[in-house]
Amino acid sequence: MSENIRKRKNSKYYYYDMMIDGVRYKGTTKTADKKLAEHIADTIKVDILRKKHSLPNLINYRFKDVWDNYISSQSLCFKTQESKINSAKHFLPIFKDKEILSITSEQIESYQLKRKSEITAKSNKRVQEISFRSVNIEISELNYFFNYCIKKGYIEKNPASGIKKLNELSRNKNLSDSDIDKLIAGATNKLTIDLIAFLIYTGCRKGEALNLKWDDVDLQNDVIAIKATKTKYDRYIPVSKPLKELLNGIEKKDDCLYVFNDDGRKLGDFKRSFHTACRNAGIKDMHIHDLRHVFASKMVKNGTSLFITGELLGHRTTQMTKRYSHLVPETLKKAVDDVWGRDNKNG
């Protein structure tokens, strides 16, 4: 073991402890990896010496070494850390042995193009959609990583900044009224029926529905409060007549906080029962999130503005709602026909 590092009792991390020109320096390397800890300790020593002798601070660290330190030093929950590691499985083999100062925007764009070429060779549109999103997440992760490097003083410019994301294929899956009836009829239990109908009536995300508490439902004033949303903003959804009937039909147990629950317990998911309903209804390539698009499409087709639709969906930018703009001409035509229809003899 290097004389500069050691493990303390009851600690999983290695600590550095060194004397330089009569001054003692010590602290944590924030890693349990011995080899990486030695590298970090040596790097800290070099940094101190460079500062003492007024030498440039930028050192050309190896990507893999800094990446490992980045992952281990972040205050992340296990799921988030696992997600970052999973995102790196494609770009780490490409960049791991490169020195971070030598990595350019062109190299990252080249990596992105290579990944895109691999994906577009696949004929399945759904696979392309998921994979394009994954590549965008990978580029975002590189962006976060290089921002971390800037904060640490390892580099001065982020090579992943400003790289345009791949255009993810939009899913605007829609259902006719008869298809909606078939889907609901295809559900094999009341809980799934209620959840499907609730998502169609409100445009909520799956997580928002599963996290909905009775305290957030005000049937006297006909409003639902959607809290702790994906956008971190609360929003309020008016309760329509069919939605009110649905909520009144759900048994409210005294000891259960959540509207949609499994025998009093918070429901984790209903993906399996949803796919059963789709299969029974003869509806293919349908996902729970598509019910949100069904809600939005019905709103716009019936004359609701994109702005109001976006507010109901909880969109923070108008750009997010523009995916439904192709439905507006149909709405405008309906409005004109209502006034100037062929059978209108007045005027």
MOBELVEN-V188778 format. One line per field, one symbol per residue. ss: DSSP state (H for helix, E for strand, C for the rest). burial: b if it has 9 or more other ideal C-beta (glycine too) atoms within 8 Angstrom, else e. A space follows every 50 residues. Layout:
# MOBELVEN-V188778
ss=???
burial=???
This chain:
# MOBELVEN-V188778
ss=CCCCEEECCCCCCEEEEEEECCEEEEEECCCCCHHHHHHHHHHHHHHHHH HHCCCCCCCCCEHHHHHHHHHHHCCCCHHHHHHHHHHHHHHHHHHCCCEH HHCCHHHHHHHHHHHHHHHHCCCCHHHHHHHHHHHHHHHHHHHHHHHHHH HHCCCCCCCCCCCCCCCCCCCCCCCCHHHHHHHHHHCCCHHHHHHHHHHH HHCCCHHHHHCCEHHHEECCCCEEEECCCCCCCCEEEECCHHHHHHHHCC CCCCCCCECCEECCEECCCCHHHHHHHHHHHCCCCCCCCHHHHHHHHHHH HCCCCHHHHHHHHCCCCHHHHHHHHHHHHHHHHHHHHHHHCCCCCCC
burial=eeebbeeeeeeebbbbbbebeeeebeeebebebeebbbbbbbbbbbbbbb beeeeeebbebbbbbbbbbbbbeeeeeeeebeebbebbebbbeebbebbb bebebebbbebbeebbeebeeeeeeebbbebbbbbbbbbebbbebbbbbb eeebbeebbbbebeeeebeebebebeeebbebbbebbeeebbbbbbbbbb bbbbbbebbbbbbbebbbbeeebbbbeebeeeeebebebeeebbebbeeb eeeeebebbbbeeeeebeebeebbebbbebbebeeeebbbbbbbbbbebb beeeebebbbbbbbbeebebbeebeebbeebeebbeeeeeeeeeeee
